Amino acid sequence: TGHLWQGRFFSCALDERHLYAAVRYVEMNPVRSGLVPAAQDYPWCSAKAHLTGARDPLLSGHCFLRDTVQDWAKYLGEDQDREAADSVIKATKIGRPCGNEDFVKRMEGLLNRRLTASPRGRPRKKEEK
C-alpha cells in the first residue's frame, strides 16, 4: 500500500514457484490491506481482468498465467505460500534472484557472476608455520 511512486522500484528474477507466489501476493495486497473485500474490486489490480476475461487497456496482451492458472478465483483463494512470499520480499530488497539453488546456479552461469551472498567480514589470514 502507499503512494504509487513511494519508495524505489523493487525487482528480482524469480523461479516458477516464486513467480506464482509473487503474483498471488500482489493481487491480494488490496484485500490484505482492507481496501476492498475482494481483489477484483480494486480498480488498479489485474484480478478483475483475470477473473472475468474483461479487457483492461493497462494490461499488455496475453498473459501466460491465463494458460497455466485454470481457475483464477481458486488460485487467489489458496493459502499464500508464506515462505515463498517472504523470500521474494527479501530478494527484491537485496537485488538477488529468488529461487531454488539450481535456479540461482543457472543464473550465475548465464551471467558469469556470483549471485549468492559471500560470508560476512574479511577472510581470515592464513597462519604461517
Secondary structure, DSSP 8 states (H G I E B T S, - for coil): ---TT-S------B-HHHHHHHHHHHHHHHHHTTS-SSGGG-TT-THHHHHH----TTS-S--THHHH-S-HHHHHHS---HHHHHHHHHHHHHT--BS-HHHHHHHHHHHTS--S---SS--------
